[in-house]
Amino acid sequence: MNFNRVTIVGRLTANPETRSLPSGQTLTTFSLATSRFWTDQQGQKQQASDFHNIVAFGKLGEICAQYLIKGSLALVDGRLQTRSWEGQDGVKKYRTEIVIQSMQLGPKPQGSYGTTAASIPARNNFQARPAAKPHAMEPAEEDIPIIEADEPLPANTNDKEGEVNVDNIPF
């Protein structure tokens, strides 16, 4: 039996990049950073980050490009794929990627500002806003949609929910 499945949760290290393949299919790539924590033999807490190359095709790639920006938290589910090619120097090179079949957006950061990189204000223009008071009838946790590869793009693309404050990005 063979099994090739990867599920990770991480933050985008840069905005997704989209391009069209010669076949006409859309390809979107981005990188997710994940952190590992452990205690070493001396009892000191340690942390290390790993960076994962992500590939999304078609509508799922378009959705990733539309809603994800640097610092966004996302859960991706897919399979590992390793490509190889010969570099200009004649040396064989390898790249391992996660080809995703589904993506789930992370929770919206508190006090966030924009759904695209262009809509995030410069730090000098930042103005503090009072925190919104929670309503008693609202649920404690927000429903987070899971986006599958075969779903159509959502119609409302101009909303300001899911905006990210650059100051909250850990790297």
Rosetta blueprint (number, residue, H / E / L):
1 M L
2 N L
3 F L
4 N L
5 R L
6 V E
7 T E
8 I E
9 V E
10 G E
11 R E
12 L E
13 T L
14 A L
15 N L
16 P L
17 E E
18 T E
19 R E
20 S E
21 L L
22 P L
23 S L
24 G L
25 Q L
26 T E
27 L E
28 T E
29 T E
30 F E
31 S E
32 L E
33 A E
34 T E
35 S E
36 R E
37 F E
38 W E
39 T E
40 D L
41 Q L
42 Q L
43 G L
44 Q L
45 K E
46 Q E
47 Q E
48 A E
49 S E
50 D E
51 F E
52 H E
53 N E
54 I E
55 V E
56 A E
57 F E
58 G H
59 K H
60 L H
61 G H
62 E H
63 I H
64 C H
65 A H
66 Q H
67 Y H
68 L L
69 I L
70 K L
71 G L
72 S L
73 L E
74 A E
75 L E
76 V E
77 D E
78 G E
79 R E
80 L E
81 Q E
82 T E
83 R E
84 S E
85 W E
86 E E
87 G L
88 Q L
89 D L
90 G L
91 V L
92 K E
93 K E
94 Y E
95 R E
96 T E
97 E E
98 I E
99 V E
100 I E
101 Q E
102 S E
103 M E
104 Q E
105 L E
106 G L
107 P L
108 K L
109 P L
110 Q L
111 G L
112 S L
113 Y L
114 G L
115 T L
116 T L
117 A H
118 A H
119 S H
120 I L
121 P L
122 A L
123 R H
124 N H
125 N H
126 F L
127 Q L
128 A L
129 R L
130 P L
131 A L
132 A L
133 K L
134 P L
135 H L
136 A L
137 M L
138 E L
139 P L
140 A L
141 E L
142 E L
143 D L
144 I L
145 P L
146 I E
147 I E
148 E E
149 A L
150 D L
151 E L
152 P L
153 L L
154 P L
155 A L
156 N L
157 T L
158 N L
159 D L
160 K L
161 E L
162 G L
163 E L
164 V L
165 N L
166 V H
167 D H
168 N H
169 I L
170 P L
171 F L
